[in-house]
Amino acid sequence: MTFEMPKFNRPDFSDVKFTNAENVKTETVEKDGVAPDGFYLTSHLPTYFKYNGSWILPARNSLNCVATLHNSQIQVKELRDLKQGEHVVLATKDDASEGVFKVENPFGHVSVSKKAVETSFSNDYEFLYRLMEHEKKSGGYIVWVLGPSVVFDHDTRIALSDLATAGYVNGLMAGNAMATHDLEGGYLNTALGQNIYTQESVPMGHYNHLDLLNEVRRAGSIDNFISQGHVKNGFMKKITELGIPYVLAGSIRDDGPLPEVYQTATGALEAMKDMTNKATLIICLATLLHSVSTANLASSYRVTETAEVVPVYLYSVDVTENVTHKISAARENIAVKTVVTNVQDFVVNIQKALIQGKRG
């Protein structure tokens, strides 16, 4: 069965409310990182801006940013990235009257999924299978956002590696812990001191992730450590060998951290933004912090080479219903699919469906 993206509800700009609307007003930035008073705050909903009589849709959007006018195009930027002399859109309304129009129902009901733990998710799985196959065939960019619990399981690490080999992983965003414990699994066969297969604690196992961090730091990088033959298996090993990029964002409680971890918030956000700007599909597993950050940063839509506006779907998967609800809210419920389940089982199901052809 072929996959079809939902159609974008493009406004009828011949309507009098659009033809009679004013062009947007702008104000010049006087100081780097400071927006002028009255700036328009962006949302995840696709938003058009009228300039020189034409309604312009930015190539991508982001939550709680500003819209800037540059060479007759609208660009969505973080406030901290504003530079002196740039022109920022001013508006208090987005009903077209001030040259700004927000599309309230851009892709119809098919782009939104609100389900409870008691709900069947069979359709959401099948939708994801077809979507992932579509993205792979069409040259899409599938980004995975992973929490550490995803790599605490032997079968899940194998499944993730298989998916990467098969072309279903184009980028990874995670924290220090996820990469650390996956490398620990490949180095010492434990994750957080527990056997990667039996989950039994090993003697002095609480030292293992610190020993791993020490050895990687001694080697100078994850790549060097893997190249030296210390890591037998695992997801980090696989994506390193395949040249798949990753962004590891640090936190104030990290052990180590690994050399590749971004240790400043702005550095991590910029790297995450670069990756999410490429994303055509995002799959978030078992990490509230990184998933909410990604949901805020990533555009809810993209404009294709043929000028079609299509959703950038975000899957949120967690064993806790409250987590998936928060991530949906951070995405303003646009192009979100939620699955409440054990993330290890979820990954293995994806691998079985896409690699082994076992569905249903």
Secondary structure, DSSP 8 states (H G I E B T S, - for coil): ------------TTSHHHHSS---EEEE--BTTB--TTB-B--SS-EEEEETTEEE--S---TT-EEEEETTEEEEE-GGG--TT-EEEE-S--BSTTSEEE-SSSS-GGGB----TTS--HHHHHHHHHHHHHHHHTT--EEEEE-GGGGSSHHHHHHHHHHHHTT--SEEEEEHHHHHHHHHHHHHSEETTEETTT--B-TTGGGHHHHHHHHHHHHSSHHHHHHTT---S-HHHHHHHHT--EEEE--TT-SS--TTSB-SHHHHHHHHHHHHTT-SEEEEES-HHHHHHHHHHS-SEEE-TTS-EEE-EEEEEES-HHHHHHHHHHTTTSSEEEEES-HHHHHHHHHHHHTS----
